[in-house]
Amino acid sequence: MVTSMDDRVNGLKPILNIEDQTCFGCGAANSNGLQMTFHKDLHHVYSFLTVPASMGGWDRIVHGGILSTILDEIMGWTVIALLQKIGVTKTMTVDFLRPVSVGQQLKVVGSVMEMPSERIATISGMIYDDNDRECATATGTFSVMPSKVAVRLGVVSKEFMARFERVLNDGKTFMDK
């Protein structure tokens, strides 16, 4: 059963991103990428997308590397949107449960499983097909850090973080808080 995008995001809060972002997963300015957008509720981050045929493997099946990228992206944005921190993937385990065809609408869901310390989070990601069947799952361990630490460690530049601040802080600048 295919559901319209409007029906899928109804009641969910959109998550901002930088307009000129060129990330392969989430960059609106990357015409060769996935151009994922994100929404959230109190406990989950969601993305709804259709993978183009150019990202397929054999017989119109989405390439496993693309599915892994989608899962890594939803988990990274789960850290950003739900923990309001920068996250770097340390480890990631993916289970491919069923083939995913190019051209079908997918629902991707991320959630925080646990946060055993202030610097480590375990995040989950799931991909569902247009019949709401679970197709792939992932569990990732993320190093999480405040924006100032991410800049100090060279994870992101000071200039990038200045632009990303509103995204990380749910649409607010430090002056708005």
Residue frames as a rotation matrix with the C-alpha (Angstrom) as fourth column:
MET 1
0.581 0.814 0.000 0.00
0.814 -0.581 0.000 0.00
0.000 0.000 -1.000 0.00
VAL 2
-0.501 -0.754 0.424 1.62
0.757 -0.620 -0.209 3.24
0.421 0.216 0.881 -1.14
THR 3
0.452 0.565 -0.690 0.97
0.829 -0.551 0.092 6.24
-0.329 -0.614 -0.718 1.09
SER 4
0.628 -0.208 0.750 1.49
0.366 -0.771 -0.520 9.83
0.687 0.601 -0.408 -0.01
MET 5
-0.469 -0.882 -0.042 4.37
0.554 -0.257 -0.792 11.82
0.688 -0.395 0.609 1.46
ASP 6
-0.378 0.396 0.837 1.86
-0.555 -0.820 0.138 14.23
0.741 -0.412 0.530 3.08
ASP 7
0.715 0.686 -0.134 0.19
-0.344 0.512 0.787 11.32
0.608 -0.517 0.603 4.90
ARG 8
0.372 -0.652 -0.661 3.54
0.658 0.688 -0.308 9.96
0.655 -0.320 0.685 6.08
VAL 9
-0.666 -0.740 0.089 4.81
0.489 -0.524 -0.697 13.22
0.563 -0.421 0.711 7.62
ASN 10
0.163 0.818 0.552 1.48
-0.152 -0.532 0.833 14.32
0.975 -0.220 0.037 9.08
GLY 11
0.964 0.263 0.041 2.06
-0.056 0.049 0.997 15.07
0.260 -0.964 0.062 12.77
LEU 12
0.398 -0.897 -0.192 5.85
0.908 0.355 0.221 14.86
-0.130 -0.263 0.956 12.49
LYS 13
0.752 -0.218 -0.622 8.15
-0.064 -0.963 0.261 17.84
-0.656 -0.157 -0.739 12.96
PRO 14
0.848 -0.506 0.158 10.47
0.245 0.109 -0.963 18.61
0.470 0.856 0.216 10.01
ILE 15
0.474 -0.800 -0.368 14.16
0.555 -0.053 0.830 18.70
-0.684 -0.598 0.419 10.83
LEU 16
0.849 -0.203 -0.489 16.13
-0.420 -0.820 -0.388 21.57
-0.322 0.535 -0.781 9.32
ASN 17
0.346 -0.859 0.377 19.25
0.826 0.470 0.313 21.11
-0.446 0.203 0.872 7.24
ILE 18
-0.245 -0.516 -0.821 21.66
-0.077 -0.834 0.547 23.53
-0.966 0.197 0.164 5.60
GLU 19
0.687 0.671 -0.277 20.30
-0.287 -0.099 -0.953 24.45
-0.667 0.734 0.124 2.15
ASP 20
0.549 -0.527 -0.648 23.61
-0.796 -0.096 -0.597 24.15
0.253 0.844 -0.473 0.29
GLN 21
0.160 -0.444 0.882 24.60
-0.613 0.656 0.441 20.90
-0.774 -0.611 -0.167 2.00
THR 22
0.154 -0.190 -0.970 26.41
-0.948 0.250 -0.199 18.55
0.280 0.949 -0.142 -0.43
CYS 23
-0.452 -0.265 0.852 26.41
-0.637 0.765 -0.100 15.39
-0.625 -0.587 -0.515 1.70
PHE 24
-0.886 0.100 -0.452 25.71
-0.299 0.621 0.725 12.25
0.353 0.778 -0.520 -0.37
GLY 25
-0.713 0.618 -0.332 22.99
0.698 0.672 -0.247 11.17
0.070 -0.408 -0.910 2.05
CYS 26
0.080 0.810 -0.581 21.23
0.874 -0.337 -0.350 14.39
-0.480 -0.479 -0.735 3.03
GLY 27
-0.648 -0.455 -0.611 22.49
0.202 -0.876 0.437 17.12
-0.734 0.160 0.660 0.75
ALA 28
0.497 0.868 0.003 19.78
0.343 -0.194 -0.919 18.91
-0.797 0.458 -0.394 -1.20
ALA 29
0.540 -0.367 -0.758 22.58
-0.699 -0.696 -0.161 20.43
-0.469 0.617 -0.632 -3.30
ASN 30
-0.630 -0.741 0.234 23.94
-0.496 0.615 0.612 17.01
-0.598 0.269 -0.755 -4.33
SER 31
0.189 0.771 -0.609 22.05
-0.970 0.051 -0.236 15.99
-0.151 0.635 0.757 -7.46
ASN 32
-0.172 -0.326 -0.929 23.86
-0.525 0.829 -0.194 12.61
0.833 0.455 -0.314 -7.45
GLY 33
-0.945 -0.269 0.187 22.98
-0.282 0.373 -0.884 11.83
0.168 -0.888 -0.428 -3.83
LEU 34
-0.632 0.709 -0.312 19.99
0.741 0.671 0.024 10.48
0.226 -0.216 -0.950 -1.94
GLN 35
-0.687 0.309 0.658 18.75
-0.208 -0.951 0.229 13.95
0.697 0.021 0.717 -0.85
MET 36
-0.261 0.565 -0.782 17.21
0.807 0.572 0.144 12.52
0.530 -0.594 -0.606 2.31
THR 37
-0.341 0.250 0.906 15.07
-0.491 -0.869 0.055 14.81
0.801 -0.427 0.419 4.43
PHE 38
-0.742 -0.082 -0.665 14.11
0.451 0.673 -0.586 14.11
0.496 -0.735 -0.463 8.02
HIS 39
0.101 0.800 0.592 11.19
-0.491 -0.477 0.729 14.45
0.865 -0.364 0.345 10.42
LYS 40
-0.839 -0.430 -0.335 10.84
0.069 0.526 -0.847 13.53
0.540 -0.734 -0.412 14.07
ASP 41
0.564 0.821 0.088 8.53
-0.022 -0.091 0.996 12.85
0.825 -0.563 -0.034 16.94
LEU 42
0.696 -0.276 0.663 9.61
-0.715 -0.347 0.607 12.56
0.063 -0.896 -0.439 20.57
HIS 43
0.426 -0.473 0.771 11.36
-0.358 0.695 0.624 9.19
-0.831 -0.541 0.126 20.17
HIS 44
0.202 -0.294 0.934 12.12
0.722 0.689 0.061 8.60
-0.661 0.663 0.351 16.49
VAL 45
-0.271 -0.276 -0.922 13.60
-0.535 -0.753 0.383 10.23
-0.801 0.597 0.056 13.41
TYR 46
0.351 0.523 0.777 12.03
0.431 0.646 -0.630 9.41
-0.831 0.556 0.002 10.03
SER 47
-0.534 -0.356 -0.767 12.97
-0.556 -0.536 0.636 9.76
-0.637 0.766 0.089 6.41
PHE 48
0.437 0.700 0.565 10.87
0.194 0.540 -0.819 8.87
-0.878 0.468 0.100 3.38
LEU 49
-0.165 -0.592 -0.789 12.62
-0.739 -0.456 0.497 8.37
-0.653 0.665 -0.362 0.07
THR 50
0.921 0.301 0.249 12.67
-0.029 0.689 -0.724 6.56
-0.389 0.659 0.643 -3.23
VAL 51
-0.050 -0.995 0.081 16.04
-0.076 0.084 0.994 5.20
-0.996 0.043 -0.079 -4.35
PRO 52
0.454 0.229 -0.861 16.66
-0.806 -0.305 -0.507 5.89
-0.379 0.924 0.046 -8.06
ALA 53
0.996 0.001 0.087 17.55
0.040 0.883 -0.468 3.14
-0.078 0.469 0.880 -10.54
SER 54
0.486 -0.872 0.052 21.09
-0.340 -0.244 -0.908 4.55
0.805 0.424 -0.415 -10.82
MET 55
-0.217 -0.548 0.808 21.74
-0.965 -0.003 -0.261 3.25
0.146 -0.836 -0.529 -7.28
GLY 56
0.786 0.585 0.200 20.63
-0.599 0.800 0.011 -0.28
-0.154 -0.129 0.980 -8.02
GLY 57
-0.412 -0.818 0.402 22.62
-0.601 0.575 0.555 -3.45
-0.685 -0.013 -0.728 -8.09
TRP 58
-0.994 0.024 0.103 21.44
0.086 0.751 0.655 -6.62
-0.062 0.660 -0.749 -9.81
ASP 59
-0.567 0.820 0.080 17.98
0.642 0.379 0.666 -6.68
0.515 0.429 -0.742 -11.35
ARG 60
-0.074 0.537 0.840 16.75
-0.067 -0.843 0.533 -3.33
0.995 -0.017 0.099 -9.96
ILE 61
0.633 0.159 -0.757 17.61
0.704 0.287 0.649 -4.25
0.321 -0.945 0.069 -6.36
VAL 62
0.843 -0.335 0.420 19.04
-0.417 -0.902 0.116 -1.38
0.340 -0.273 -0.900 -4.28
HIS 63
0.085 -0.930 -0.358 22.76
0.021 0.361 -0.932 -1.90
0.996 0.071 0.050 -3.74
GLY 64
0.507 0.100 -0.856 23.65
0.766 0.404 0.500 -3.00
0.396 -0.909 0.129 -0.19
GLY 65
-0.583 -0.783 -0.218 26.12
0.808 -0.531 -0.256 -0.14
0.085 -0.325 0.942 0.15
ILE 66
-0.599 0.474 0.645 23.32
-0.120 -0.850 0.513 2.33
0.792 0.230 0.566 -0.56
LEU 67
0.507 0.802 -0.316 21.08
0.186 0.256 0.949 0.68
0.841 -0.540 -0.019 2.05
SER 68
0.111 -0.569 -0.815 23.96
0.985 0.170 0.015 0.87
0.130 -0.804 0.580 4.55
THR 69
-0.843 -0.400 0.361 24.41
0.398 -0.914 -0.083 4.55
0.363 0.073 0.929 3.74
ILE 70
-0.079 0.907 0.413 20.69
-0.156 -0.421 0.894 5.20
0.985 0.006 0.175 4.30
LEU 71
0.639 0.310 -0.704 20.87
0.551 0.455 0.700 3.46
0.537 -0.835 0.120 7.68
ASP 72
-0.334 -0.836 -0.436 24.04
0.940 -0.263 -0.215 5.32
0.065 -0.482 0.874 8.70
GLU 73
-0.744 0.093 0.662 22.40
0.123 -0.954 0.272 8.60
0.657 0.284 0.698 7.70
ILE 74
0.342 0.931 0.128 19.20
-0.040 -0.122 0.992 8.00
0.939 -0.345 -0.004 9.71
MET 75
0.502 -0.200 -0.841 21.25
0.829 0.389 0.402 7.00
0.247 -0.899 0.361 12.75
GLY 76
-0.629 -0.777 0.021 23.50
0.754 -0.617 -0.224 10.07
0.187 -0.125 0.974 12.45
TRP 77
-0.529 0.517 0.673 20.48
-0.158 -0.839 0.520 12.34
0.834 0.169 0.526 12.18
THR 78
0.535 0.663 -0.524 18.94
0.399 0.348 0.848 10.59
0.744 -0.663 -0.078 15.18
VAL 79
-0.144 -0.681 -0.718 21.95
0.989 -0.111 -0.093 11.74
-0.017 -0.724 0.690 17.22
ILE 80
-0.886 -0.217 0.409 21.55
0.294 -0.946 0.134 15.28
0.358 0.239 0.903 15.87
ALA 81
-0.317 0.868 0.382 17.78
-0.230 -0.461 0.857 15.57
0.920 0.185 0.346 16.27
LEU 82
0.628 0.662 -0.409 17.12
0.185 0.384 0.905 13.63
0.756 -0.644 0.119 19.47
LEU 83
0.386 -0.563 -0.731 20.37
0.921 0.182 0.345 14.14
-0.061 -0.806 0.588 21.42
GLN 84
0.991 0.019 0.136 21.24
0.053 -0.966 -0.252 17.55
0.126 0.256 -0.958 19.91
LYS 85
0.322 -0.945 0.052 24.89
-0.274 -0.041 0.961 16.57
-0.906 -0.324 -0.272 19.56
ILE 86
0.242 -0.382 -0.892 27.30
-0.955 0.071 -0.289 15.78
0.174 0.921 -0.348 16.77
GLY 87
0.597 -0.006 0.802 27.76
-0.323 0.914 0.247 12.05
-0.734 -0.407 0.544 16.23
VAL 88
-0.099 -0.678 -0.729 30.50
-0.989 0.145 0.000 10.07
0.105 0.721 -0.685 14.51
THR 89
0.855 0.452 -0.254 29.90
-0.452 0.890 0.061 6.42
0.254 0.062 0.965 13.61
LYS 90
-0.079 -0.863 0.500 32.30
-0.918 0.258 0.301 4.12
-0.388 -0.435 -0.812 15.47
THR 91
-0.943 -0.129 0.306 30.77
-0.027 0.949 0.316 0.77
-0.331 0.289 -0.898 14.51
MET 92
-0.105 0.934 -0.341 27.76
-0.939 -0.205 -0.275 -0.30
-0.327 0.291 0.899 12.52
THR 93
-0.866 -0.046 0.498 26.18
0.045 0.985 0.169 -3.71
-0.498 0.169 -0.851 11.97
VAL 94
-0.312 0.758 -0.573 23.65
-0.935 -0.352 0.044 -4.16
-0.168 0.549 0.819 9.16
ASP 95
-0.615 0.255 0.747 21.24
0.178 0.967 -0.184 -7.03
-0.769 0.020 -0.639 8.66
PHE 96
-0.682 0.399 -0.612 19.68
-0.729 -0.312 0.609 -7.33
0.052 0.862 0.504 5.20
LEU 97
-0.506 0.569 0.648 16.32
-0.267 0.612 -0.745 -9.04
-0.820 -0.550 -0.157 5.69
ARG 98
0.320 0.615 0.720 14.69
0.643 0.418 -0.642 -8.81
-0.696 0.668 -0.262 2.25
PRO 99
-0.551 -0.534 0.641 15.53
0.834 -0.341 0.433 -7.27
-0.013 0.773 0.634 -1.14
VAL 100
0.082 0.508 -0.857 14.65
0.270 -0.840 -0.472 -3.62
-0.959 -0.193 -0.206 -1.68
SER 101
0.121 0.042 0.992 13.66
0.987 0.098 -0.125 -2.57
-0.103 0.994 -0.030 -5.20
VAL 102
-0.911 -0.362 -0.198 14.67
0.316 -0.920 0.230 0.74
-0.265 0.147 0.953 -6.73
GLY 103
-0.766 0.588 0.260 11.78
-0.090 -0.499 0.862 3.10
0.636 0.637 0.435 -7.37
GLN 104
0.135 0.857 -0.497 9.66
0.639 0.308 0.705 2.11
0.757 -0.413 -0.506 -4.36
GLN 105
0.283 0.047 0.958 8.85
-0.501 -0.844 0.190 4.44
0.818 -0.534 -0.215 -1.49
LEU 106
-0.170 -0.439 -0.882 10.81
0.588 0.673 -0.449 3.60
0.791 -0.595 0.144 1.64
LYS 107
0.801 0.272 0.534 10.31
-0.299 -0.590 0.750 4.57
0.519 -0.760 -0.391 5.25
VAL 108
-0.136 -0.900 -0.414 13.45
0.394 0.334 -0.856 4.78
0.909 -0.279 0.309 7.36
VAL 109
0.824 0.483 0.295 13.29
-0.121 -0.359 0.926 5.05
0.553 -0.799 -0.237 11.15
GLY 110
-0.302 -0.939 -0.166 16.01
0.174 0.117 -0.978 5.83
0.937 -0.324 0.128 13.68
SER 111
0.811 0.524 0.259 15.91
-0.153 -0.238 0.959 5.71
0.564 -0.818 -0.113 17.46
VAL 112
-0.207 -0.839 0.502 18.22
-0.818 -0.133 -0.560 5.92
0.537 -0.527 -0.659 20.46
MET 113
0.310 0.257 -0.915 18.61
0.133 0.941 0.310 2.49
0.941 -0.218 0.258 22.04
GLU 114
0.747 -0.131 -0.652 20.84
0.660 0.033 0.750 3.51
-0.077 -0.991 0.112 24.94
MET 115
0.510 -0.648 0.565 23.39
-0.235 -0.737 -0.633 6.06
0.828 0.190 -0.528 26.03
PRO 116
0.606 -0.252 -0.754 25.80
0.672 0.670 0.316 4.24
0.425 -0.698 0.576 28.35
SER 117
-0.224 -0.640 -0.735 27.89
0.830 -0.521 0.200 7.40
-0.511 -0.565 0.647 28.82
GLU 118
0.470 0.418 -0.777 27.74
0.067 -0.895 -0.441 11.03
-0.880 0.156 -0.449 27.80
ARG 119
-0.201 -0.655 -0.728 30.14
-0.748 -0.378 0.546 10.27
-0.633 0.654 -0.414 24.94
ILE 120
-0.992 -0.117 -0.050 28.69
-0.124 0.793 0.597 7.03
-0.031 0.598 -0.801 23.54
ALA 121
-0.088 0.995 0.051 25.23
-0.784 -0.037 -0.620 6.26
-0.615 -0.095 0.783 22.14
THR 122
-0.859 -0.009 0.512 23.80
0.249 0.867 0.432 3.10
-0.448 0.499 -0.742 20.63
ILE 123
-0.296 0.707 -0.642 21.41
-0.744 -0.592 -0.309 3.96
-0.599 0.387 0.701 17.81
SER 124
-0.396 0.224 0.890 19.15
0.453 0.891 -0.023 1.76
-0.799 0.394 -0.455 15.68
GLY 125
-0.474 0.287 -0.833 17.94
-0.759 -0.612 0.221 2.22
-0.446 0.737 0.508 12.13
MET 126
-0.332 0.450 0.829 15.30
0.364 0.872 -0.328 0.34
-0.871 0.193 -0.453 10.14
ILE 127
-0.797 0.143 -0.587 14.25
-0.581 -0.444 0.682 0.44
-0.163 0.885 0.437 6.49
TYR 128
-0.236 0.820 0.522 10.67
0.174 0.564 -0.807 -0.50
-0.956 -0.099 -0.275 5.55
ASP 129
-0.912 -0.030 0.408 9.35
0.408 0.012 0.913 -1.06
-0.032 0.999 0.001 2.03
ASP 130
-0.771 0.630 0.095 6.12
-0.555 -0.738 0.384 0.39
0.312 0.243 0.919 0.63
ASN 131
0.150 0.804 -0.576 4.19
-0.052 0.588 0.807 -2.54
0.987 -0.091 0.130 2.17
ASP 132
0.442 -0.060 0.895 5.62
-0.822 -0.425 0.378 -1.63
0.358 -0.903 -0.237 5.61
ARG 133
0.936 -0.234 -0.263 7.79
0.285 0.943 0.173 -4.77
0.207 -0.237 0.949 5.69
GLU 134
0.628 -0.777 -0.032 11.13
-0.438 -0.388 0.811 -4.51
-0.643 -0.495 -0.584 7.49
CYS 135
0.959 -0.255 -0.128 13.86
-0.027 0.365 -0.930 -4.88
0.284 0.895 0.343 4.87
ALA 136
0.004 -0.991 -0.132 17.10
0.468 0.118 -0.876 -3.92
0.884 -0.058 0.464 6.62
THR 137
0.971 0.228 -0.068 18.15
0.158 -0.402 0.902 -3.02
0.179 -0.887 -0.427 10.14
ALA 138
0.019 -0.994 0.111 21.26
0.275 -0.102 -0.956 -1.56
0.961 0.048 0.272 11.68
THR 139
0.901 0.035 -0.432 22.72
0.427 -0.238 0.872 -0.93
-0.072 -0.971 -0.230 15.07
GLY 140
0.268 -0.829 0.491 25.46
0.355 -0.389 -0.850 1.63
0.896 0.402 0.190 15.43
THR 141
0.379 -0.293 -0.878 27.72
0.867 -0.220 0.447 2.83
-0.324 -0.931 0.171 18.19
PHE 142
0.500 -0.116 0.858 28.30
0.461 -0.803 -0.377 6.57
0.733 0.585 -0.348 17.90
SER 143
-0.544 -0.603 -0.584 30.79
0.836 -0.447 -0.317 8.88
-0.069 -0.661 0.747 19.54
VAL 144
0.481 0.758 0.442 28.65
0.722 -0.628 0.291 11.84
0.498 0.179 -0.849 20.55
MET 145
-0.485 -0.713 -0.507 29.93
0.860 -0.493 -0.130 15.28
-0.158 -0.499 0.852 21.41
PRO 146
0.465 0.559 -0.686 28.84
0.422 -0.822 -0.383 18.87
-0.778 -0.111 -0.618 21.86
SER 147
0.918 -0.022 0.396 29.47
0.368 -0.323 -0.872 21.16
0.147 0.946 -0.289 18.89
LYS 148
0.710 -0.692 0.132 32.47
-0.704 -0.695 0.144 22.88
-0.008 -0.195 -0.981 20.53
VAL 149
0.142 -0.644 0.752 34.19
-0.321 0.689 0.650 19.53
-0.936 -0.334 -0.109 21.03
ALA 150
0.599 0.139 0.789 33.46
0.614 0.553 -0.563 18.52
-0.514 0.822 0.246 17.41
VAL 151
0.940 -0.297 0.166 35.14
-0.120 -0.748 -0.653 21.72
0.318 0.594 -0.739 16.22
ARG 152
0.464 -0.802 0.375 38.11
-0.818 -0.225 0.529 21.30
-0.340 -0.553 -0.761 18.59
LEU 153
0.098 -0.395 0.913 38.67
-0.034 0.916 0.400 17.70
-0.995 -0.071 0.076 17.40
GLY 154
-0.681 -0.386 -0.622 38.42
-0.560 -0.273 0.782 18.71
-0.472 0.881 -0.030 13.73
VAL 155
-0.484 0.608 0.629 35.25
0.582 0.760 -0.288 16.66
-0.653 0.227 -0.723 13.09
VAL 156
0.502 0.591 0.631 33.69
0.855 -0.448 -0.260 19.81
0.130 0.670 -0.731 11.59
SER 157
-0.556 -0.701 0.446 35.10
0.644 -0.703 -0.301 23.24
0.525 0.120 0.843 10.87
LYS 158
-0.670 0.265 -0.694 34.20
0.449 -0.600 -0.662 26.29
-0.592 -0.755 0.283 12.92
GLU 159
-0.811 0.345 -0.473 32.63
-0.561 -0.690 0.457 27.82
-0.169 0.636 0.753 9.80
PHE 160
-0.594 0.609 -0.525 30.46
0.003 0.655 0.756 24.78
0.804 0.447 -0.391 9.15
MET 161
-0.518 0.390 -0.761 29.35
0.845 0.373 -0.384 24.62
0.134 -0.842 -0.523 12.78
ALA 162
-0.831 0.231 -0.505 28.37
-0.035 -0.930 -0.366 28.29
-0.555 -0.286 0.781 12.71
ARG 163
-0.614 0.615 -0.495 26.01
-0.724 -0.189 0.663 27.45
0.314 0.766 0.561 9.82
PHE 164
-0.431 0.393 -0.812 24.85
0.117 0.917 0.382 24.14
0.895 0.070 -0.441 11.34
GLU 165
-0.997 -0.063 0.053 24.06
-0.041 -0.185 -0.982 25.60
0.071 -0.981 0.182 14.78
ARG 166
-0.368 0.929 0.030 20.37
-0.923 -0.361 -0.132 26.17
-0.111 -0.076 0.991 14.01
VAL 167
0.120 0.368 -0.922 19.99
-0.522 0.813 0.257 22.58
0.844 0.451 0.290 12.79
LEU 168
-0.567 -0.489 -0.663 21.70
0.250 0.665 -0.704 21.12
0.785 -0.565 -0.254 15.85
ASN 169
-0.972 0.160 -0.170 19.63
0.112 -0.321 -0.941 23.23
-0.205 -0.934 0.294 18.23
ASP 170
-0.379 0.904 0.198 16.23
0.873 0.420 -0.248 22.48
-0.308 0.079 -0.948 16.74
GLY 171
0.216 0.469 0.856 15.92
0.825 -0.557 0.097 25.76
0.523 0.685 -0.507 14.83
LYS 172
0.983 0.124 -0.137 17.25
0.182 -0.775 0.605 28.02
-0.031 -0.619 -0.784 17.59
THR 173
0.129 -0.964 0.233 20.49
0.076 -0.224 -0.972 29.90
0.989 0.143 0.044 17.87
PHE 174
-0.400 -0.342 -0.851 22.19
0.849 0.211 -0.484 30.26
0.345 -0.916 0.206 21.23
MET 175
-0.980 0.069 0.188 20.83
-0.110 -0.971 -0.214 33.81
0.167 -0.231 0.959 21.29
ASP 176
-0.203 0.976 -0.084 17.25
-0.490 -0.027 0.871 32.43
0.848 0.218 0.484 21.04
LYS 177
-0.072 0.155 -0.985 17.66
0.535 0.840 0.092 30.11
0.842 -0.521 -0.143 24.05
